Amino acid sequence: MEEFNNVIRTAEFEDLKTTGLKYTWSNMRSGSAALSKKLDRALGNWEWFKAFGDSYAHTYNQGISDHAPISVQLMHLIQSVGRPFKFLNYWANHPDFLNIVRHVWS
């Protein structure tokens, strides 16, 4: 579990805002034997929050499972603008590299 938590910290994941049920797991018992915990989460990092800042997680009733289902509601969708630019280092070795860059940027 410690290794998993280290990955979460390293990736800088944080919980999404959550609506619905507070707990995501139950031992399915009642009375004094009942036990509930928040075991399941929806996580995002800074890139997620930048792209989907208004998104949130919703936890539903458990039904027949001892875990509650969680859905992520996306409030802002990324607009696709084509493929991202990729620079390959070997391009800089081309004899006309600087001339091409000057021409394109002018």
Phi and psi in radians as a Rosetta constraint file:
Dihedral C 1 N 2 CA 2 C 2 CIRCULARHARMONIC -1.100 0.35
Dihedral N 2 CA 2 C 2 N 3 CIRCULARHARMONIC -0.700 0.35
Dihedral C 2 N 3 CA 3 C 3 CIRCULARHARMONIC -1.113 0.35
Dihedral N 3 CA 3 C 3 N 4 CIRCULARHARMONIC -0.730 0.35
Dihedral C 3 N 4 CA 4 C 4 CIRCULARHARMONIC -1.067 0.35
Dihedral N 4 CA 4 C 4 N 5 CIRCULARHARMONIC -0.804 0.35
Dihedral C 4 N 5 CA 5 C 5 CIRCULARHARMONIC -1.100 0.35
Dihedral N 5 CA 5 C 5 N 6 CIRCULARHARMONIC -0.608 0.35
Dihedral C 5 N 6 CA 6 C 6 CIRCULARHARMONIC -1.128 0.35
Dihedral N 6 CA 6 C 6 N 7 CIRCULARHARMONIC -0.678 0.35
Dihedral C 6 N 7 CA 7 C 7 CIRCULARHARMONIC -1.105 0.35
Dihedral N 7 CA 7 C 7 N 8 CIRCULARHARMONIC -0.759 0.35
Dihedral C 7 N 8 CA 8 C 8 CIRCULARHARMONIC -1.050 0.35
Dihedral N 8 CA 8 C 8 N 9 CIRCULARHARMONIC -0.793 0.35
Dihedral C 8 N 9 CA 9 C 9 CIRCULARHARMONIC -1.156 0.35
Dihedral N 9 CA 9 C 9 N 10 CIRCULARHARMONIC -0.766 0.35
Dihedral C 9 N 10 CA 10 C 10 CIRCULARHARMONIC -1.099 0.35
Dihedral N 10 CA 10 C 10 N 11 CIRCULARHARMONIC -0.716 0.35
Dihedral C 10 N 11 CA 11 C 11 CIRCULARHARMONIC -1.367 0.35
Dihedral N 11 CA 11 C 11 N 12 CIRCULARHARMONIC -0.078 0.35
Dihedral C 11 N 12 CA 12 C 12 CIRCULARHARMONIC 1.008 0.35
Dihedral N 12 CA 12 C 12 N 13 CIRCULARHARMONIC 0.718 0.35
Dihedral C 12 N 13 CA 13 C 13 CIRCULARHARMONIC -1.321 0.35
Dihedral N 13 CA 13 C 13 N 14 CIRCULARHARMONIC 2.540 0.35
Dihedral C 13 N 14 CA 14 C 14 CIRCULARHARMONIC -2.347 0.35
Dihedral N 14 CA 14 C 14 N 15 CIRCULARHARMONIC 2.712 0.35
Dihedral C 14 N 15 CA 15 C 15 CIRCULARHARMONIC -1.146 0.35
Dihedral N 15 CA 15 C 15 N 16 CIRCULARHARMONIC 2.419 0.35
Dihedral C 15 N 16 CA 16 C 16 CIRCULARHARMONIC -1.287 0.35
Dihedral N 16 CA 16 C 16 N 17 CIRCULARHARMONIC 2.682 0.35
Dihedral C 16 N 17 CA 17 C 17 CIRCULARHARMONIC -0.986 0.35
Dihedral N 17 CA 17 C 17 N 18 CIRCULARHARMONIC 2.437 0.35
Dihedral C 17 N 18 CA 18 C 18 CIRCULARHARMONIC -2.224 0.35
Dihedral N 18 CA 18 C 18 N 19 CIRCULARHARMONIC 2.383 0.35
Dihedral C 18 N 19 CA 19 C 19 CIRCULARHARMONIC -2.019 0.35
Dihedral N 19 CA 19 C 19 N 20 CIRCULARHARMONIC 2.954 0.35
Dihedral C 19 N 20 CA 20 C 20 CIRCULARHARMONIC 1.594 0.35
Dihedral N 20 CA 20 C 20 N 21 CIRCULARHARMONIC -2.511 0.35
Dihedral C 20 N 21 CA 21 C 21 CIRCULARHARMONIC -1.183 0.35
Dihedral N 21 CA 21 C 21 N 22 CIRCULARHARMONIC 2.530 0.35
Dihedral C 21 N 22 CA 22 C 22 CIRCULARHARMONIC -1.330 0.35
Dihedral N 22 CA 22 C 22 N 23 CIRCULARHARMONIC -0.659 0.35
Dihedral C 22 N 23 CA 23 C 23 CIRCULARHARMONIC -1.863 0.35
Dihedral N 23 CA 23 C 23 N 24 CIRCULARHARMONIC 2.567 0.35
Dihedral C 23 N 24 CA 24 C 24 CIRCULARHARMONIC -1.935 0.35
Dihedral N 24 CA 24 C 24 N 25 CIRCULARHARMONIC -0.056 0.35
Dihedral C 24 N 25 CA 25 C 25 CIRCULARHARMONIC -2.442 0.35
Dihedral N 25 CA 25 C 25 N 26 CIRCULARHARMONIC 2.537 0.35
Dihedral C 25 N 26 CA 26 C 26 CIRCULARHARMONIC -2.507 0.35
Dihedral N 26 CA 26 C 26 N 27 CIRCULARHARMONIC 2.552 0.35
Dihedral C 26 N 27 CA 27 C 27 CIRCULARHARMONIC -1.408 0.35
Dihedral N 27 CA 27 C 27 N 28 CIRCULARHARMONIC 0.101 0.35
Dihedral C 27 N 28 CA 28 C 28 CIRCULARHARMONIC 1.104 0.35
Dihedral N 28 CA 28 C 28 N 29 CIRCULARHARMONIC 0.463 0.35
Dihedral C 28 N 29 CA 29 C 29 CIRCULARHARMONIC -1.919 0.35
Dihedral N 29 CA 29 C 29 N 30 CIRCULARHARMONIC 2.943 0.35
Dihedral C 29 N 30 CA 30 C 30 CIRCULARHARMONIC -2.174 0.35
Dihedral N 30 CA 30 C 30 N 31 CIRCULARHARMONIC 2.955 0.35
Dihedral C 30 N 31 CA 31 C 31 CIRCULARHARMONIC 1.233 0.35
Dihedral N 31 CA 31 C 31 N 32 CIRCULARHARMONIC -2.531 0.35
Dihedral C 31 N 32 CA 32 C 32 CIRCULARHARMONIC -1.246 0.35
Dihedral N 32 CA 32 C 32 N 33 CIRCULARHARMONIC -0.239 0.35
Dihedral C 32 N 33 CA 33 C 33 CIRCULARHARMONIC -1.523 0.35
Dihedral N 33 CA 33 C 33 N 34 CIRCULARHARMONIC -0.123 0.35
Dihedral C 33 N 34 CA 34 C 34 CIRCULARHARMONIC -1.203 0.35
Dihedral N 34 CA 34 C 34 N 35 CIRCULARHARMONIC 2.408 0.35
Dihedral C 34 N 35 CA 35 C 35 CIRCULARHARMONIC -2.478 0.35
Dihedral N 35 CA 35 C 35 N 36 CIRCULARHARMONIC 2.262 0.35
Dihedral C 35 N 36 CA 36 C 36 CIRCULARHARMONIC -2.283 0.35
Dihedral N 36 CA 36 C 36 N 37 CIRCULARHARMONIC 2.496 0.35
Dihedral C 36 N 37 CA 37 C 37 CIRCULARHARMONIC -2.488 0.35
Dihedral N 37 CA 37 C 37 N 38 CIRCULARHARMONIC 2.771 0.35
Dihedral C 37 N 38 CA 38 C 38 CIRCULARHARMONIC -1.712 0.35
Dihedral N 38 CA 38 C 38 N 39 CIRCULARHARMONIC 1.634 0.35
Dihedral C 38 N 39 CA 39 C 39 CIRCULARHARMONIC -1.704 0.35
Dihedral N 39 CA 39 C 39 N 40 CIRCULARHARMONIC -0.554 0.35
Dihedral C 39 N 40 CA 40 C 40 CIRCULARHARMONIC -1.832 0.35
Dihedral N 40 CA 40 C 40 N 41 CIRCULARHARMONIC 2.505 0.35
Dihedral C 40 N 41 CA 41 C 41 CIRCULARHARMONIC -2.493 0.35
Dihedral N 41 CA 41 C 41 N 42 CIRCULARHARMONIC 2.794 0.35
Dihedral C 41 N 42 CA 42 C 42 CIRCULARHARMONIC -1.934 0.35
Dihedral N 42 CA 42 C 42 N 43 CIRCULARHARMONIC 2.185 0.35
Dihedral C 42 N 43 CA 43 C 43 CIRCULARHARMONIC -2.089 0.35
Dihedral N 43 CA 43 C 43 N 44 CIRCULARHARMONIC 2.702 0.35
Dihedral C 43 N 44 CA 44 C 44 CIRCULARHARMONIC -2.587 0.35
Dihedral N 44 CA 44 C 44 N 45 CIRCULARHARMONIC 2.741 0.35
Dihedral C 44 N 45 CA 45 C 45 CIRCULARHARMONIC -1.923 0.35
Dihedral N 45 CA 45 C 45 N 46 CIRCULARHARMONIC -3.039 0.35
Dihedral C 45 N 46 CA 46 C 46 CIRCULARHARMONIC -1.048 0.35
Dihedral N 46 CA 46 C 46 N 47 CIRCULARHARMONIC -0.595 0.35
Dihedral C 46 N 47 CA 47 C 47 CIRCULARHARMONIC -1.151 0.35
Dihedral N 47 CA 47 C 47 N 48 CIRCULARHARMONIC -0.697 0.35
Dihedral C 47 N 48 CA 48 C 48 CIRCULARHARMONIC -1.076 0.35
Dihedral N 48 CA 48 C 48 N 49 CIRCULARHARMONIC -0.873 0.35
Dihedral C 48 N 49 CA 49 C 49 CIRCULARHARMONIC -1.160 0.35
Dihedral N 49 CA 49 C 49 N 50 CIRCULARHARMONIC -0.508 0.35
Dihedral C 49 N 50 CA 50 C 50 CIRCULARHARMONIC -1.171 0.35
Dihedral N 50 CA 50 C 50 N 51 CIRCULARHARMONIC -0.741 0.35
Dihedral C 50 N 51 CA 51 C 51 CIRCULARHARMONIC -1.433 0.35
Dihedral N 51 CA 51 C 51 N 52 CIRCULARHARMONIC -0.632 0.35
Dihedral C 51 N 52 CA 52 C 52 CIRCULARHARMONIC -2.254 0.35
Dihedral N 52 CA 52 C 52 N 53 CIRCULARHARMONIC 0.903 0.35
Dihedral C 52 N 53 CA 53 C 53 CIRCULARHARMONIC -0.994 0.35
Dihedral N 53 CA 53 C 53 N 54 CIRCULARHARMONIC -0.540 0.35
Dihedral C 53 N 54 CA 54 C 54 CIRCULARHARMONIC -1.649 0.35
Dihedral N 54 CA 54 C 54 N 55 CIRCULARHARMONIC 0.136 0.35
Dihedral C 54 N 55 CA 55 C 55 CIRCULARHARMONIC -1.264 0.35
Dihedral N 55 CA 55 C 55 N 56 CIRCULARHARMONIC 2.752 0.35
Dihedral C 55 N 56 CA 56 C 56 CIRCULARHARMONIC -2.655 0.35
Dihedral N 56 CA 56 C 56 N 57 CIRCULARHARMONIC 2.837 0.35
Dihedral C 56 N 57 CA 57 C 57 CIRCULARHARMONIC -1.790 0.35
Dihedral N 57 CA 57 C 57 N 58 CIRCULARHARMONIC 2.580 0.35
Dihedral C 57 N 58 CA 58 C 58 CIRCULARHARMONIC -2.209 0.35
Dihedral N 58 CA 58 C 58 N 59 CIRCULARHARMONIC 2.239 0.35
Dihedral C 58 N 59 CA 59 C 59 CIRCULARHARMONIC -1.758 0.35
Dihedral N 59 CA 59 C 59 N 60 CIRCULARHARMONIC 2.202 0.35
Dihedral C 59 N 60 CA 60 C 60 CIRCULARHARMONIC -1.743 0.35
Dihedral N 60 CA 60 C 60 N 61 CIRCULARHARMONIC 2.964 0.35
Dihedral C 60 N 61 CA 61 C 61 CIRCULARHARMONIC -1.062 0.35
Dihedral N 61 CA 61 C 61 N 62 CIRCULARHARMONIC 2.594 0.35
Dihedral C 61 N 62 CA 62 C 62 CIRCULARHARMONIC -1.188 0.35
Dihedral N 62 CA 62 C 62 N 63 CIRCULARHARMONIC -0.589 0.35
Dihedral C 62 N 63 CA 63 C 63 CIRCULARHARMONIC 1.196 0.35
Dihedral N 63 CA 63 C 63 N 64 CIRCULARHARMONIC -2.273 0.35
Dihedral C 63 N 64 CA 64 C 64 CIRCULARHARMONIC -1.550 0.35
Dihedral N 64 CA 64 C 64 N 65 CIRCULARHARMONIC -0.186 0.35
Dihedral C 64 N 65 CA 65 C 65 CIRCULARHARMONIC -1.545 0.35
Dihedral N 65 CA 65 C 65 N 66 CIRCULARHARMONIC 2.785 0.35
Dihedral C 65 N 66 CA 66 C 66 CIRCULARHARMONIC -1.505 0.35
Dihedral N 66 CA 66 C 66 N 67 CIRCULARHARMONIC -0.071 0.35
Dihedral C 66 N 67 CA 67 C 67 CIRCULARHARMONIC -1.944 0.35
Dihedral N 67 CA 67 C 67 N 68 CIRCULARHARMONIC 2.502 0.35
Dihedral C 67 N 68 CA 68 C 68 CIRCULARHARMONIC -1.536 0.35
Dihedral N 68 CA 68 C 68 N 69 CIRCULARHARMONIC 2.348 0.35
Dihedral C 68 N 69 CA 69 C 69 CIRCULARHARMONIC -1.215 0.35
Dihedral N 69 CA 69 C 69 N 70 CIRCULARHARMONIC 2.573 0.35
Dihedral C 69 N 70 CA 70 C 70 CIRCULARHARMONIC -2.195 0.35
Dihedral N 70 CA 70 C 70 N 71 CIRCULARHARMONIC 2.316 0.35
Dihedral C 70 N 71 CA 71 C 71 CIRCULARHARMONIC -2.076 0.35
Dihedral N 71 CA 71 C 71 N 72 CIRCULARHARMONIC 2.634 0.35
Dihedral C 71 N 72 CA 72 C 72 CIRCULARHARMONIC -1.847 0.35
Dihedral N 72 CA 72 C 72 N 73 CIRCULARHARMONIC 2.184 0.35
Dihedral C 72 N 73 CA 73 C 73 CIRCULARHARMONIC -1.693 0.35
Dihedral N 73 CA 73 C 73 N 74 CIRCULARHARMONIC 2.069 0.35
Dihedral C 73 N 74 CA 74 C 74 CIRCULARHARMONIC -1.632 0.35
Dihedral N 74 CA 74 C 74 N 75 CIRCULARHARMONIC 2.106 0.35
Dihedral C 74 N 75 CA 75 C 75 CIRCULARHARMONIC -1.705 0.35
Dihedral N 75 CA 75 C 75 N 76 CIRCULARHARMONIC -0.245 0.35
Dihedral C 75 N 76 CA 76 C 76 CIRCULARHARMONIC -2.464 0.35
Dihedral N 76 CA 76 C 76 N 77 CIRCULARHARMONIC 2.141 0.35
Dihedral C 76 N 77 CA 77 C 77 CIRCULARHARMONIC -1.747 0.35
Dihedral N 77 CA 77 C 77 N 78 CIRCULARHARMONIC 2.481 0.35
Dihedral C 77 N 78 CA 78 C 78 CIRCULARHARMONIC -1.258 0.35
Dihedral N 78 CA 78 C 78 N 79 CIRCULARHARMONIC 2.299 0.35
Dihedral C 78 N 79 CA 79 C 79 CIRCULARHARMONIC -1.485 0.35
Dihedral N 79 CA 79 C 79 N 80 CIRCULARHARMONIC 2.197 0.35
Dihedral C 79 N 80 CA 80 C 80 CIRCULARHARMONIC -1.321 0.35
Dihedral N 80 CA 80 C 80 N 81 CIRCULARHARMONIC 2.266 0.35
Dihedral C 80 N 81 CA 81 C 81 CIRCULARHARMONIC -2.063 0.35
Dihedral N 81 CA 81 C 81 N 82 CIRCULARHARMONIC 0.486 0.35
Dihedral C 81 N 82 CA 82 C 82 CIRCULARHARMONIC 1.651 0.35
Dihedral N 82 CA 82 C 82 N 83 CIRCULARHARMONIC -2.954 0.35
Dihedral C 82 N 83 CA 83 C 83 CIRCULARHARMONIC -1.373 0.35
Dihedral N 83 CA 83 C 83 N 84 CIRCULARHARMONIC 2.503 0.35
Dihedral C 83 N 84 CA 84 C 84 CIRCULARHARMONIC -1.223 0.35
Dihedral N 84 CA 84 C 84 N 85 CIRCULARHARMONIC 2.626 0.35
Dihedral C 84 N 85 CA 85 C 85 CIRCULARHARMONIC -1.228 0.35
Dihedral N 85 CA 85 C 85 N 86 CIRCULARHARMONIC 2.377 0.35
Dihedral C 85 N 86 CA 86 C 86 CIRCULARHARMONIC -2.198 0.35
Dihedral N 86 CA 86 C 86 N 87 CIRCULARHARMONIC 2.288 0.35
Dihedral C 86 N 87 CA 87 C 87 CIRCULARHARMONIC -1.780 0.35
Dihedral N 87 CA 87 C 87 N 88 CIRCULARHARMONIC 2.217 0.35
Dihedral C 87 N 88 CA 88 C 88 CIRCULARHARMONIC -1.813 0.35
Dihedral N 88 CA 88 C 88 N 89 CIRCULARHARMONIC 2.196 0.35
Dihedral C 88 N 89 CA 89 C 89 CIRCULARHARMONIC -0.953 0.35
Dihedral N 89 CA 89 C 89 N 90 CIRCULARHARMONIC -0.594 0.35
Dihedral C 89 N 90 CA 90 C 90 CIRCULARHARMONIC -1.160 0.35
Dihedral N 90 CA 90 C 90 N 91 CIRCULARHARMONIC -0.311 0.35
Dihedral C 90 N 91 CA 91 C 91 CIRCULARHARMONIC -1.050 0.35
Dihedral N 91 CA 91 C 91 N 92 CIRCULARHARMONIC -0.597 0.35
Dihedral C 91 N 92 CA 92 C 92 CIRCULARHARMONIC -1.135 0.35
Dihedral N 92 CA 92 C 92 N 93 CIRCULARHARMONIC -0.319 0.35
Dihedral C 92 N 93 CA 93 C 93 CIRCULARHARMONIC -1.459 0.35
Dihedral N 93 CA 93 C 93 N 94 CIRCULARHARMONIC -0.172 0.35
Dihedral C 93 N 94 CA 94 C 94 CIRCULARHARMONIC -1.182 0.35
Dihedral N 94 CA 94 C 94 N 95 CIRCULARHARMONIC 2.375 0.35
Dihedral C 94 N 95 CA 95 C 95 CIRCULARHARMONIC -1.045 0.35
Dihedral N 95 CA 95 C 95 N 96 CIRCULARHARMONIC -0.506 0.35
Dihedral C 95 N 96 CA 96 C 96 CIRCULARHARMONIC -1.716 0.35
Dihedral N 96 CA 96 C 96 N 97 CIRCULARHARMONIC 0.196 0.35
Dihedral C 96 N 97 CA 97 C 97 CIRCULARHARMONIC -0.919 0.35
Dihedral N 97 CA 97 C 97 N 98 CIRCULARHARMONIC -0.984 0.35
Dihedral C 97 N 98 CA 98 C 98 CIRCULARHARMONIC -1.112 0.35
Dihedral N 98 CA 98 C 98 N 99 CIRCULARHARMONIC -0.678 0.35
Dihedral C 98 N 99 CA 99 C 99 CIRCULARHARMONIC -1.106 0.35
Dihedral N 99 CA 99 C 99 N 100 CIRCULARHARMONIC -0.724 0.35
Dihedral C 99 N 100 CA 100 C 100 CIRCULARHARMONIC -1.126 0.35
Dihedral N 100 CA 100 C 100 N 101 CIRCULARHARMONIC -0.792 0.35
Dihedral C 100 N 101 CA 101 C 101 CIRCULARHARMONIC -1.070 0.35
Dihedral N 101 CA 101 C 101 N 102 CIRCULARHARMONIC -0.809 0.35
Dihedral C 101 N 102 CA 102 C 102 CIRCULARHARMONIC -1.031 0.35
Dihedral N 102 CA 102 C 102 N 103 CIRCULARHARMONIC -0.759 0.35
Dihedral C 102 N 103 CA 103 C 103 CIRCULARHARMONIC -1.120 0.35
Dihedral N 103 CA 103 C 103 N 104 CIRCULARHARMONIC -0.803 0.35
Dihedral C 103 N 104 CA 104 C 104 CIRCULARHARMONIC -1.176 0.35
Dihedral N 104 CA 104 C 104 N 105 CIRCULARHARMONIC -0.653 0.35
Dihedral C 104 N 105 CA 105 C 105 CIRCULARHARMONIC -1.470 0.35
Dihedral N 105 CA 105 C 105 N 106 CIRCULARHARMONIC -0.088 0.35
